């Protein structure tokens, strides 16, 4: 039997680690595959951005630390995904679904403050139904929203529904590896009290764990589950 494959569909390099780093590493240790799909691979509008080569190497190293497969990097415009036709984003994600045939998909919450996250979430929701339109695509078991610090937590909830976690993955043994992976990205981490500080990331993990009787956890919002197990 082939190992289960988890597809992480995100806008920017580092989103895959912030949202799914510890949980993904835990699944890799259990024999599953984690594949990152990063649509704005160049993040050309990022503050304190390293060179193209440095950013690419940072991304490879961060994913390698966690045992993830080599990430797929798209070339869509950073902080300008609202200028891209929705169908282009959907078709790019569908192409990855056809290639990797995922069991589960993890993506952004549509209410994130970062509009790129919103656009990716909408496109991923549309693409996730591909198995119902094509006989050569295995059925998807589940679809989940992630939380990205300094994006999900910064959203204003007026006229939108905020992140409501209902799945908690215990990560006590994976948290330090997640932080190690994040450290591979130059100029991403910040000093406390910024949400992308070591203290804040540990604090959120402790809070999510306490919500579910665990020491540390990453939280997700399951919006589709086809099978019980």
Secondary structure as GFF3:
##gff-version 3
##sequence-region A 1 229
A	DSSP	beta_strand	5	12	.	.	.	ID=ss1
A	DSSP	alpha_helix	15	29	.	.	.	ID=ss2
A	DSSP	beta_strand	33	40	.	.	.	ID=ss3
A	DSSP	alpha_helix	52	65	.	.	.	ID=ss4
A	DSSP	beta_strand	72	73	.	.	.	ID=ss5
A	DSSP	three_ten_helix	81	83	.	.	.	ID=ss6
A	DSSP	alpha_helix	86	100	.	.	.	ID=ss7
A	DSSP	beta_strand	104	108	.	.	.	ID=ss8
A	DSSP	alpha_helix	115	127	.	.	.	ID=ss9
A	DSSP	three_ten_helix	128	132	.	.	.	ID=ss10
A	DSSP	beta_strand	142	146	.	.	.	ID=ss11
A	DSSP	beta_strand	167	170	.	.	.	ID=ss12
A	DSSP	alpha_helix	175	182	.	.	.	ID=ss13
A	DSSP	alpha_helix	198	211	.	.	.	ID=ss14
A	DSSP	beta_strand	217	225	.	.	.	ID=ss15
###
